[in-house]
């Protein structure tokens, strides 16, 4: 039997590692499918190396040494993560990334983001094009900490 790890979990892990390795980095995370609280529980589980089911059930041994260390790391990382709320559209992503001065933008389930296109394929193409513009120019088409231009879609 093989254990399947969702791509979103891997991306979240990479993002958290980047934040832990660069104390000045700021991230915007946009995930259409999973509530922010659930993603925070996953971060805590990984940092504490603690069973996610136990965390979900709030059955946590608060005296465990790894739990205390993880809470300190989680507090630091959480202060530099902005969780995107709906609408899930690239214009909103670009605006929030610029407003929050995000260095890292995580887009999970991008195929579910909205654009001004009516058909599914056109929507995905437009959203991916806007994501490429965002990646090439920083948040909202400029450096996340400097001047911005509007990202289409």
N, C-alpha and C positions, 0 to 999 in steps of 0.2 A: 504494500500500500504506500502511496506517495502522499506527502503533505503538500497541499497547494497553498501558496502564499500569494494573496492578491497583489497586483502591481501597485495599487494605491498604498498598501502597507510598506512596500519597499521604498516608494517615493517619499512617504512621510518619514521613514527612518533616515534616508539621505538628507532630507531637509533639516531634521532635528540635529543630525551630526554636524551639518554645516553651521548651524546656530551655536552649537556647543564649541566648535572649533574657532569661530569668529565672534567674539563677544559684542561686536558692533553691528553684525548683520541683522537685518529685519526681514521678515517673511510675510507674504500674503498667501493664504491657503484657501483655495476655492474647490470644494468638493460637493457635487450635486447630490450624491447618493447617501452620504453618511453624516449624521448630526455631529456638530462640533464637539459635543461632550464625549461622544463615543471615540472620536479621534484622540481627544486628550487622554482618555483612559488607555488607549493603545500606546501612547507615548509614555505614560506612567508605567505601564506594564513592562515595556522594553527597558526603560531606564532602571527600574527596580529589579528586573529579571524576576518578575512576580507573575503568577498565573492570571491571565486576563479574565477568565471566568470568575475567579475569586474577586477580582477588582470590580467586575460588572455587578456582582452580587453584594458588593461592599463588605466582603468578608476578608478584611485586611488585618494583618498583624502589625499594628502601628509601631510596635517595639522592635521590629526586625531592622537590623542595621542598613540593609540595602534600601528599605522603604524610606528611611530618613534622608539618606543621601539623594535618592531619586526625587524626593519632594523639593529639596534645595535646587537641583538641576531643573526640575519642572517649573518652579517659580521663575527662574531666570529665563528659560526658553519661552514660557508662556507670555512673559512681558514683552517679547519681541515678535510674537505671532499675531497677525490680524486675520480673523476668520471671516471670509466673505459671506455675506448673506445675499439672498435673492434681491434683484434679478441676476441670474447667471448669464450674463452677456458680456462680450469683450469691452464694450464702452464702459461698463460698470467696473470691470476688472482693472482697466487702465486708469480710471479715475481713482479708485481705491488704492491701487499700487502707488500712484503719485502722491495722494493725500497722506498715506502712511509711510511714504519714502522707503518702500520695499526694495531690497536688494535681490530678493528671491521671490519668484511668483510660481506657485504650484497650482496647476490646473488639472484636476482629476475628473474623469468622465467628461472630457471636453466635447464629446459627441452629443452631449445633452445640453450644451450651452446654446443660447438663442442668438439669432442674427436676423437681419432683415430679409433673408431668403425664405421662400415658401416651401421649397422641397428639401428633403432631408440631406441629400448629397450636396446641394448648394449651400445649405446651412453649415455642414461640416467643413466644406472647402473655404467658405467665408470666415468661419471661426478660426480655422488653422492659419489662414492668411493673416488675420489680425494678430494671432498669437506670435507668428514669425516676426511681424513688425514690432511687436512689444519686446520680443527677445533681442532683436537686432538693435533697437534704439533705447532700451531701458523702459521703464514704466511710462506708459502713455506717449511713447515715441521719442522720449528724451531721457537724459540721465534721471534716475529716480530722485536724485537730490537736487536736480536743477530744472531748467525750463522744459516744458512739455508741449507736445503736439497731440492732437486727437487721433486715436486709433479708430479706423473705420469699423463698422459692424454694430 
